[in-house]
Amino acid sequence: MKKLESLWYEVSPYIYGISGIITILSASKTGNFIGVLSGILLLTAGATVVGMRFSYRGHHNIPTHKK
């Protein structure tokens, strides 16, 4: 179970970003403003987490994966 948690921790922001892009593209085809807004929020959340991780790991010299 610990391995699954670690995997989800690492990939979740990228899944948020990809989901956001897909949501924006599909919602914009139908003109759904709420859908586009939701996609932007997903994309922003993913980018924020990646940026925070990059900043923290860069300043603290922390490896990506712990064993």
C-alpha positions as CSV (number, residue, x, y, z in Angstrom):
1,M,0.0,0.0,0.0
2,K,2.9,2.4,0.7
3,K,4.2,1.9,-2.8
4,L,0.8,2.9,-4.2
5,E,0.7,6.0,-2.0
6,S,4.1,7.0,-3.2
7,L,3.2,6.5,-6.8
8,W,0.1,8.6,-6.5
9,Y,2.0,11.3,-4.7
10,E,4.4,11.6,-7.6
11,V,2.0,11.4,-10.6
12,S,-1.1,13.2,-9.3
13,P,-0.1,16.7,-10.4
14,Y,0.5,15.5,-13.9
15,I,-2.8,13.7,-13.9
16,Y,-4.5,16.9,-12.8
17,G,-2.7,18.8,-15.6
18,I,-3.6,16.3,-18.3
19,S,-7.2,16.1,-17.0
20,G,-7.4,19.9,-17.0
21,I,-6.2,20.1,-20.6
22,I,-8.7,17.4,-21.7
23,T,-11.5,19.2,-19.8
24,I,-10.7,22.6,-21.4
25,L,-10.6,21.2,-24.9
26,S,-13.8,19.2,-24.6
27,A,-15.7,22.0,-22.8
28,S,-14.6,24.6,-25.2
29,K,-16.0,22.6,-28.1
30,T,-19.5,22.8,-26.5
31,G,-19.1,26.4,-25.2
32,N,-19.4,25.2,-21.6
33,F,-17.9,28.1,-19.5
34,I,-18.1,26.1,-16.2
35,G,-16.3,23.2,-17.8
36,V,-13.5,25.5,-19.1
37,L,-13.2,27.1,-15.7
38,S,-13.0,23.7,-14.1
39,G,-10.3,22.7,-16.5
40,I,-8.3,25.8,-15.8
41,L,-8.6,25.1,-12.0
42,L,-7.3,21.5,-12.6
43,L,-4.4,22.8,-14.7
44,T,-3.5,25.5,-12.2
45,A,-3.6,23.0,-9.3
46,G,-1.3,20.6,-11.1
47,A,1.1,23.4,-12.1
48,T,1.1,24.8,-8.5
49,V,2.0,21.4,-7.0
50,V,4.8,20.8,-9.5
51,G,6.2,24.2,-8.9
52,M,6.1,23.9,-5.1
53,R,7.8,20.5,-5.3
54,F,10.4,21.7,-7.7
55,S,11.1,24.7,-5.4
56,Y,11.3,22.7,-2.2
57,R,13.4,19.9,-3.6
58,G,15.8,22.4,-5.3
59,H,16.3,24.3,-2.1
60,H,16.6,21.3,0.2
61,N,18.5,19.0,-2.1
62,I,15.9,16.2,-1.6
63,P,15.9,13.1,-3.9
64,T,12.7,12.4,-5.8
65,H,12.1,8.9,-4.5
66,K,12.8,7.6,-1.0
67,K,13.3,3.9,-0.4
